[in-house]
Amino acid sequence: MLRIVTENKYPARIKEILRRENVDFTMYAATGSWKGVEEPSLVLEFEGYGPEKILAVALAIKYENKQESVMLQTIPVETRFI
């Protein structure tokens, strides 16, 4: 699984990026902090895509939100649809 954690600035624009990149996702709101300052965050999770594809999504979000950085995590999981 790949996960992006980003500031919850422009969720409609982020959803547009996800549609444009044609990726399925799970999105949920969270609270995080950056350099000690609490902020609203979005967590986006992806399964079934290569790291290059989600890196492109993360970079698009970073530039859209005008952020210094976004977090991209690779998490080993086993996924089954039942």
Secondary structure by P-SEA (a helix, b strand, c coil): cbbbbbccccaaaaaaaaaaacccbbbbbbbbccccbbbbbbbbbbccccaaaaaaaaaaaaaaacccbbbbbbbbbbbbcc
